[in-house]
Amino acid sequence: MKIEVGTTAPDFTLFDSEKNKVTLSAQKGKNVLVLFFPLAFTGVCTTELCSIRDNIALYDNSNATVLGISVDSLFTLAKFKEEQNLNFTLLSDFNKEVSATYGALYETFVLDMKGVSKRSAFVIDKEGIIRYAEVLESAGDLPNFTAIQSVLSHLG
C-alpha cells in the first residue's frame, strides 16, 4: 500500500521501548514525524536517529512528536535508545503490520532477512492528515530532513 499526501494516516498502536502502548490517533492536536528505520545498532540507522536526537529542538519548536519505528523487539529498542541517549519514542513493529500498512516493508533485506522496515518518513498534521511521505528503496539513503523541517515549520 502506498500512502499519499493529503490522506488520513492509518492509525496504529505499538509498544514503545518502555513497554507502554502508543497510539497514533492519541497524538491528535500535535504534528507527528513517523520515521521507519531498518534495524537498531546499524550504521545508517544510528546516524539518522542521532541526528534527530541532536536536532530535537527543531521538532519540539514545530509542536512535533517524533516516533521511530522498526521491526526490532522492544527490548532491543530499549537498549539502543539507552546507548544512544535518544530523546524521543521508539516503537516496536515486531509483527511488521504497521510497516506493511505504510508501504514501508522490504520483502527481502540484506542477508536474506525477510520483513524489515524500509527507511521512511511521514509527517502527520494535528488532524491526522499525511503532509509529507517519503519511502526510500535504498537503506543507505537518509530522508530529506530539510524538506521535513520545511513542512513542519509551515504546519506550526
Order of alpha helices (4+ residues) and beta strands (2+ residues): beta-beta-beta-alpha-alpha-beta-alpha-beta-alpha-beta-beta-beta-beta-alpha
